[in-house]
Amino acid sequence: MNINIKGVDDQRLHRPLTLIADLFFEESTLTFQVDDSPEALQVNMSITIENNKCTVTGTLKKDTEIMDCTKEKNLEGFETEKEQLKQVKNTVLHVFLSLLQDYTGIVQKWGILTGVRPVKLLHTKLQNGESKEEVHRQLKEEYLITDEKIELMQEIVDRQLSVVPDLYDLGKEVSIYIGIPFCPTKCAYCTFPAYAINGKQGKVDSFLGGLHHEIEVVGKWLKDNDIKITTVYYGGGTPTSITAEEMDMLYEQMYQSFPHMERVREVTVEAGRPDTITPEKLEVLKKWNIDRISINPQSYIQETLKAIGRHHTVEETVEKFHLARSMDMNNINMDLIIGLPGEGTKEFDYTLSETEKLMPESLTVHTLSFKRASEMTKNKQKYKVADRDEISKMMDMATKWTKDHGYVPYYLYRQKNILGNLENVGYALPGQDSIYNIMIMEERQSIIGLGCGASSKFVNPVTGKITRFANPKDPKSYNDGYLHYTEEKIKILEDLFNM
């Protein structure tokens, strides 16, 4: 879809407008110069700011159809240029979204929000002392979020504050993310730093040497500066791709290096690929008192697993789940993905019925996202997925199923190019919520990333300003430079906590 927008000269608004257009059209091109081409959807906008008030008027014309919308925003109380620009941007997006909704008949349940963390917006407003009623009104009238999604956001906020009552006071603690960049194979939808482990043992050895160094040095700094750790999370890749002996040495390094491991609220190890789980590895987890793991089926349709490059069987997923349960893994998460190639409501209903036989402590329901660098995105013609309506029906099925089985939503995030403009939601049975997932989504404390491809997110405990720092994604670059990356993180920590 070609869309010509007249009257928006500020280039800082062009990218946000493009993101809104992408919600409605699979392929859209926006131009901001005069283009009277009959093929283009014509949008005229007028932005005026006077007497501390922003007024945006828009009209949309296609053939003989004309839609119009006007939105005003009082700019009083927004003192800085950055704050005022944000309000102007939101007003422009409000008008543009309203016009496209009228034109297409598609209601965007998340309104003008295109970011990853919508729940963070609600947290921030409530923490600033605004009433729940007033915040909900703003979300509906200014952001155009539907009642359904506002209720979901509030339910998640309430659950998070019951699980972590001191959520707003954890800025002087940190969580740790440890990235293991290896998998048995790479899934077609994946863009995480993940490399096939077979034949790469030399790289694995070198990588683990660098990771041990990072854990030791960062742990010493945390001890010396009396910084507490809230949670530790092993992700990747698949952390259980390495051997049981390598896992054992890694956890020993963690316990030796990190301060007060007995006070850490939670340690999680993703064992997402069932084909990496062995009795020996589960024994190592037991040895170090780790019982929170993930075993991710994604789907219980064997043809789907084959199509997306997961080389385990459905039977293996079930077998490894029961093995883990028999070896005292008492907090198991499972991931499901809505909208995988060739799947519709019938297939997803079957996956839910199979999940019911296992009843994991928590369940994360993802909506498929066409990530730019993934195999699936590069070869879209090979991967037929359901349409928007069917994707929405599958999400409704997940919502009902989890509620009927006693699960409560406790975290949520969204992604670019996510099918149906929906979301990923984590559900948990009472007392089984992942604190790390809450911390990474709501950005209330620093999360230090160690290992290949691990990203650190440093949150200033006073201002909340976020500084990001990423380790290299490929093992060779990491192996060559881990000393430098460790030193850089220590410098950032010094600046952040010794103010």
NORQUI-V959030 format. One record per residue. RES is the residue in one letter. D_LAST is the distance of its C-alpha to the last C-alpha in Angstrom with 2 decimals. Layout:
RES_D_LAST + RES_D_LAST
//
This chain:
M_51.07 + N_50.79 + I_49.13 + N_49.30 + I_46.91 + K_47.78 + G_45.72 + V_42.18 + D_41.29 + D_37.48 + Q_36.69 + R_33.40 + L_35.68 + H_37.92 + R_35.90 + P_35.35 + L_39.07 + T_39.97 + L_38.06 + I_40.05 + A_43.30 + D_42.58 + L_42.62 + F_46.28 + F_47.72 + E_47.43 + E_47.65 + S_46.82 + T_46.61 + L_45.33 + T_46.49 + F_45.44 + Q_48.29 + V_51.80 + D_53.49 + D_56.68 + S_57.56 + P_59.50 + E_57.61 + A_54.23 + L_52.97 + Q_52.61 + V_49.74 + N_49.53 + M_46.46 + S_45.85 + I_42.43 + T_42.48 + I_39.73 + E_40.97 + N_40.38 + N_37.04 + K_38.91 + C_39.00 + T_42.37 + V_43.07 + T_46.66 + G_47.81 + T_51.19 + L_52.13 + K_55.55 + K_57.33 + D_61.09 + T_62.31 + E_59.36 + I_56.97 + M_53.95 + D_51.76 + C_48.59 + T_46.72 + K_43.29 + E_41.60 + K_37.97 + N_36.80 + L_33.73 + E_33.00 + G_29.50 + F_28.16 + E_26.84 + T_25.25 + E_27.40 + K_25.56 + E_26.24 + Q_29.82 + L_30.47 + K_29.50 + Q_32.05 + V_34.66 + K_34.18 + N_34.65 + T_37.73 + V_39.24 + L_38.69 + H_40.24 + V_43.36 + F_43.61 + L_43.25 + S_45.82 + L_48.27 + L_47.97 + Q_48.36 + D_51.53 + Y_52.79 + T_52.27 + G_52.65 + I_49.54 + V_47.05 + Q_43.44 + K_42.19 + W_38.53 + G_39.32 + I_37.16 + L_34.32 + T_34.19 + G_30.70 + V_29.93 + R_28.31 + P_30.41 + V_29.45 + K_25.79 + L_27.18 + L_28.94 + H_25.99 + T_23.83 + K_26.67 + L_27.46 + Q_23.90 + N_23.95 + G_26.95 + E_29.79 + S_32.92 + K_34.19 + E_37.37 + E_35.71 + V_33.43 + H_36.48 + R_38.41 + Q_35.83 + L_35.78 + K_39.58 + E_40.39 + E_37.63 + Y_36.65 + L_40.21 + I_39.19 + T_42.17 + D_42.49 + E_42.75 + K_39.32 + I_37.71 + E_39.21 + L_37.92 + M_34.35 + Q_34.58 + E_36.14 + I_33.29 + V_30.62 + D_32.62 + R_33.03 + Q_29.37 + L_28.39 + S_31.19 + V_30.13 + V_26.38 + P_26.33 + D_22.57 + L_21.97 + Y_19.73 + D_17.58 + L_16.84 + G_13.60 + K_11.88 + E_14.88 + V_16.19 + S_19.74 + I_21.42 + Y_24.08 + I_26.47 + G_28.88 + I_32.40 + P_34.04 + F_37.67 + C_40.40 + P_44.16 + T_44.74 + K_42.83 + C_43.61 + A_44.91 + Y_42.28 + C_39.25 + T_36.61 + F_34.17 + P_33.73 + A_36.77 + Y_39.36 + A_42.73 + I_42.43 + N_46.10 + G_46.75 + K_43.08 + Q_42.72 + G_41.62 + K_38.69 + V_37.83 + D_37.84 + S_35.62 + F_33.21 + L_32.94 + G_32.20 + G_29.16 + L_28.05 + H_28.44 + H_26.25 + E_23.43 + I_23.73 + E_23.79 + V_20.79 + V_18.48 + G_19.89 + K_19.22 + W_15.51 + L_15.39 + K_17.52 + D_15.65 + N_12.38 + D_14.57 + I_13.96 + K_17.16 + I_19.31 + T_21.17 + T_23.77 + V_25.09 + Y_27.39 + Y_29.79 + G_31.03 + G_32.65 + G_35.43 + T_36.96 + P_35.22 + T_38.62 + S_40.15 + I_39.36 + T_41.62 + A_41.48 + E_40.85 + E_37.91 + M_36.46 + D_36.98 + M_35.18 + L_32.24 + Y_31.83 + E_32.31 + Q_29.45 + M_27.26 + Y_28.28 + Q_27.82 + S_24.36 + F_22.46 + P_21.27 + H_23.57 + M_25.73 + E_27.94 + R_25.36 + V_24.78 + R_26.48 + E_28.23 + V_29.20 + T_31.24 + V_33.36 + E_35.11 + A_38.68 + G_39.66 + R_42.63 + P_45.37 + D_46.91 + T_44.05 + I_44.43 + T_46.48 + P_47.27 + E_45.62 + K_42.28 + L_42.49 + E_43.18 + V_39.97 + L_38.02 + K_39.85 + K_39.12 + W_35.36 + N_35.75 + I_34.93 + D_37.24 + R_35.43 + I_36.82 + S_38.09 + I_41.68 + N_42.20 + P_45.74 + Q_44.80 + S_48.53 + Y_51.59 + I_53.84 + Q_54.68 + E_55.63 + T_52.22 + L_50.42 + K_52.64 + A_52.05 + I_48.24 + G_48.27 + R_47.54 + H_49.99 + H_50.07 + T_52.70 + V_52.50 + E_54.26 + E_51.64 + T_48.86 + V_50.84 + E_51.77 + K_48.21 + F_47.02 + H_49.71 + L_48.95 + A_45.26 + R_46.32 + S_48.86 + M_46.18 + D_43.99 + M_41.61 + N_41.16 + N_38.65 + I_39.91 + N_38.78 + M_41.16 + D_40.65 + L_43.37 + I_43.59 + I_45.53 + G_47.48 + L_48.02 + P_50.92 + G_54.30 + E_53.01 + G_53.77 + T_54.07 + K_56.76 + E_54.69 + F_51.55 + D_53.66 + Y_54.84 + T_51.31 + L_50.38 + S_53.56 + E_52.69 + T_49.16 + E_50.85 + K_52.58 + L_49.30 + M_47.01 + P_43.61 + E_40.88 + S_39.01 + L_40.13 + T_38.30 + V_40.58 + H_39.68 + T_41.44 + L_42.33 + S_40.31 + F_41.73 + K_38.73 + R_39.29 + A_39.41 + S_41.34 + E_44.92 + M_45.98 + T_44.75 + K_46.36 + N_49.65 + K_49.75 + Q_53.54 + K_53.68 + Y_51.61 + K_53.27 + V_51.10 + A_52.00 + D_51.92 + R_49.54 + D_51.81 + E_52.25 + I_48.54 + S_47.95 + K_50.71 + M_49.12 + M_45.80 + D_47.84 + M_49.53 + A_46.24 + T_45.03 + K_48.31 + W_48.57 + T_45.14 + K_45.79 + D_49.26 + H_47.94 + G_45.20 + Y_42.14 + V_39.44 + P_37.08 + Y_33.44 + Y_31.69 + L_32.69 + Y_31.90 + R_33.88 + Q_34.54 + K_36.09 + N_39.86 + I_40.10 + L_43.72 + G_44.75 + N_41.30 + L_40.58 + E_37.73 + N_36.83 + V_36.68 + G_35.79 + Y_38.08 + A_38.08 + L_40.34 + P_38.99 + G_36.19 + Q_36.07 + D_33.33 + S_30.81 + I_27.32 + Y_25.91 + N_27.90 + I_26.45 + M_22.83 + I_23.52 + M_25.44 + E_23.35 + E_19.93 + R_18.08 + Q_15.91 + S_15.14 + I_18.32 + I_18.35 + G_21.67 + L_23.53 + G_26.97 + C_29.16 + G_28.54 + A_25.53 + S_22.99 + S_19.34 + K_17.75 + F_13.97 + V_13.24 + N_9.99 + P_10.10 + V_9.78 + T_11.83 + G_13.83 + K_13.90 + I_15.44 + T_15.30 + R_18.36 + F_19.35 + A_22.90 + N_24.77 + P_28.28 + K_30.98 + D_33.85 + P_34.15 + K_35.22 + S_32.20 + Y_29.93 + N_31.92 + D_31.74 + G_28.01 + Y_26.19 + L_24.76 + H_23.12 + Y_21.83 + T_20.36 + E_18.49 + E_17.16 + K_15.84 + I_14.11 + K_12.36 + I_11.25 + L_10.11 + E_8.11 + D_6.31 + L_6.34 + F_5.70 + N_3.79 + M_0.00
//
